[in-house]
Amino acid sequence: MKTIRYVKNLKSKKILIISTGGTFNCIQTEEGLIPKYDEASLRELLQPVISECEVSFENLFLLDSSNILPKHWKMIAECVNKYYKVEDGIVIIHGTDTLAYTSSMLSHMLKGIPIPVIITGSQLSILNPVADALENMRIAVYMAKNNYPGVYVVFNRKVMLGNCVSKTHSKSFNAFESINCRNVAEVNAYGIQIDEKLIPEIDPFFKVRSNYCDKVFLLKITPGLKPDIIDYLVEKGYKGIILESYGLGGLPDSKENNFIEKCKDAIEKGVKVIVLSQCTYDGIDLSIYETGMKTKEMGIINMPLATKEYAYTRLMNR
């Protein structure tokens, strides 16, 4: 564990801040909060955070993150591809609702990137005097200029791997958690403590992989759900199915509800299938129960500790 209290020799660092909208950039209107971008105002508000480095801005799009689509992930990845060779780090401002999906997808698209890509946002607009926006951005910029390669999420004084994050609280400033993986870094009275063992490796042949397939479906198994839903998804041309099952991940295999046979048929037709647990922590283990053993034998993709966001975007990434 490395502790960094403060580093003063980073004024020459070049940081790009990409704005995609979200609460961070919102203003209050009669119709509710809506994203609005004004580079001059944003630069002024962020001055306490960005004064020690050379910062440029890119307003990529301006969306409430509930409206994020796969095409927007491709746009972000291609924007990063445009700038990563000339910037020391990149910070992406993003709404919180779909931030974990975006960070997971970018972890696939930008795997092996040689610079830091930090995704952050806030639960309150930067215009709110008690907002978490400036604090999140302060740590995001600090991580971006400290040469730790990879895709990360910064929120509530935590730095998390982008492929391990889920949103767990809708109102709390502690909105995100790193699931089944330690935080890369935390900020406390000692400074920022970084676990360098978790830093992703650089790919010397790094190349952005921005192609995707949007025919992927996430299905939660519930008591009484009929397995013919799998037939329907196959008929509709879905190429990947993620099943959130119970406990350790075994699928129902009773005579009335035999999901295992339906999934086996789908796999034989070329559909990729992942089984996850509906439990947030500890993941799946298909070696314990008979239903788990049968599920394992049908040829699923084994991702025992994956979040639903990571599994979903993994099947989408091509």
N, C-alpha and C positions, 0 to 999 in steps of 0.2 A: 504494500500500500504506500503510495507516494503522496506526501502532503505538500501542496503548493500554497504558501501563504499570500504571496503577492509577487508578481513579476513586472518589473518596470521597463524592460528593454523590448517592448513589443510595439512601439509607435510606428515602426515601418511595416507592420502587417497590413495586408490588403484583405478586407472583408466585404463580401457581397451579401446584402440583405434582400431576399426575394419575398415579396408580399403576395399572398394569395387570398387575403380577406380575413374573415373570422372575427370573433369578439374583440380581439386585440385592436382592430382598426375601426370598431363600430362607433356610430354616433346615435344619440337618442332622437327618435322622431315620433310623431303621433301614431304611426303604424308599428312602432316597436324599434328595436335595435337593428340597424342595417350597416353593412360595411361601407366605408368611404375612405379613399386614399388621397392624401395630399403630402407629397414628398417633403416639401419645405417644412410643413408643420411636424411631420414625423421626425425629420432630422433634428429639429429644435427640441422636441420632447425627449429624444434619445441621446441628446448631447452629453449628459452625465455618464452614459454607458459607452459611447463610441468615440469619445474625444481623443483616446490614446491610439487610434489606428486610422488608416485611410479607408473610408467606407463609401461604397456606391450602392445604389438602390435599383431594383428592377420590380416594377409593378406588373406581375405576370397576368393575374386576373383578380377579380374582386368578388368573392363568393361567400355566402354563409356555407360552412363546410358540410352541411346536410345536403348541399347540391353538388358536392364533388362527385365526379364520374371517373372511370378509368382513363378516359382521354386526357383528363387534367393531370393524372399521374405521369402520363407520357410527356405532357408539356413541361412539367417540373423537371423530369429526368433530362429532357433535351436542353432545357435552360442550364442545368448544372453542367451538362456536357459542353456547352458553349463557353463556360467561364472557368471550369475547374483548373485549367492549365495556367491561368493568369491570376488566380486568387489564392490566398493562403487558407481561406476558410469561407464557408457559405452558411448563412443562417436563413431559415425559411419560416416566415410567419404564417400560421395556419390556424383555422378554427378547431376547437377541441372535439367536436362531435365525431368527426371521422379521422382525426389526427393519427390514431393508432393504425388504421388501415393504410393511410398514406405512408407512415414511417415504415410499416412492414413491406409495402410494395417497393419503396425506394431502397430498402435493404437488399431486395433482390435485384432491382434494376442497376444499382450502384455498387454492387458487391465488389470489394477490392479497391475502391476508390482511394487515391493516395492523400486526400485532404479531408479535414473534418466537414461533415454536413450535419448541421444542427437544426432540428425542427422544434419550434416552440410556439406558444400562444398564451392565452390568459383567460381567466374566468370572468374578468371585468375589463372594460375598455380602458385603454391607456389614458383616456381623458378623465377617468374616475380617480379622485385623489387617494383612495385606499386600494387601488387596483394592484394585482400581482404582476401586471404587465412589465413594468420596468425591472423588477427583480429577476423575472424569468429571462428577459432579454440580456440583462447584465451577465448572467452566468452563461447564456448561450454564446454571446460574443466572446467571453473569456475562454470558453472551450474551443471556439472556432479559431482563436489565434494561438493556441498552444500545441498545434501540430499532431494531434491525435487523430489518425485517419479513421474513417468509418461513418456510419449513419447513426445519429443519436437523437433522443428526445430529452429536452430540458424542461423541467416543471417542478415548482415548489422545492427548490434547492436540491434537486436530484438530477443526475445525469444517467440516462438509461439507454441500453442498446435498443435501436429502433425496431428490431425484430422480436422483442420480448414484451412490448408495452400493450396494456389495455386500459381503457378508461373505466374506472371503478366507482367514481363519485360524480354526480351531476352538478353539485353546488359547491362542494368543498374546494379550497385551493389545492388540496392534495388529490387532484383529480385523476392522476395516472399512477399505475404501479408497474414495476417490472415483475412479470409473472415467471416463477420457477427459475429465476436468474437474479444474482446479486446486482445492485446498482453499480454502474461503472464508477460513479463518483457521488459524493455528498458534500454539502457545504455546512460547516459547523464552526465552533469557536476556534478551531485549529486552522481554518482556511478551507480550501477545497481538497478533499482526500480522494485520490484517483487510484483505482485498482487496475494497474497497467496490464495484469494478466488477462483482462477482458477486452483489451483493445483489439479490434479486428486486424487481420493481416492485410498488407497491401498486395494486390495482384500486379506483378510487373507488366502484364499484358492487359491491363484493365481496359474494358470497353463497356460503354453503357448499353444495357439490354432493355430497350424501351418497347419492344413488341409485347403484346398481351392478347389473351383470349378472354372475352367477357362471358363465355358460356360456362360459368361455374356457379354452383348452387350450394348454399349453406342450409342444412336441414336439421332441426332439433327433434330428436326422437321423444315422443310422448306416449304414455300408455294408451293403447287403442289405435294409434296411427297405423293406417293400412300401408303395407309395403308396396302396393301398386303405384305409389307416388314415384318410386324409382323407375318403373316402366314409363311413366309419363315424362320424366326428365330426360330419359334416353331418347324417347320419341321426339322430344322438342329439340334435340341436338346438343344437349349439355355434354361437355367434354370432361368435366370434373365435378365430383360431389363430395362435400364434407359433411359427415354425420356427427352431430353432437349426441353421444349416447350417455348412458348412466355410469356413475362410479368409475370403475377401472376400464370401461370402454367396450365391454362385450355387447353385441347386438342381439335383439330379440330373435329367437329361432323356433318359436312355437308353431304348431300346425296352422294356427289362424294368422299369425304375424311373423312370417319367416323372412326377416330382412337379410339374413345372411345369404340365402339362395338368390334373392333378387339382386343383391350387390355382386355376387359371383357372376351372375348372368351379365350385369352391366360391365364388369371388368373384362369379361371375355369378348365384349363388343368394343373394347378399346377405351372405355371410360375410366378415368383415374379416380380412385376412391380413397379418402382419408377418414379415419374414425378418431374423434376426440372425446374427451370427457366433458360433461356439463359442469363438472366441478372446476372452480377457478384454479386451484393449486394441485400439485403433485402429479398431474398428467395421467396417462393410461398405463396399464400393465396387462397385456393380453395373455400372460402365462399363468394366471391364477385360477380363473373359472373356466368351466367347459365352454360357455358361450364365447369367452375371450379367445380360447384356443381355436375354436371353429372360425371366428372372425379373422384371426391371424393367418389361418391356412388358406383363406379365400383369395389372398394376393393383394391386400391393401397396402398403401404407402405408409410406412411406419414413421410417425413423428410424435414420439411419446410425450414430449413436454411442450409441444407447440401451442401457441395461442390460436384462437379461431381466426384472428386477423392475419397472422403469419401463414396459417395453412391455406386460407382463402386466397391470399395474394400469391402464395407459392404455386398453386394450380393455375393461376391466371398468367403468371410470368412465362414467357417463351424465349 
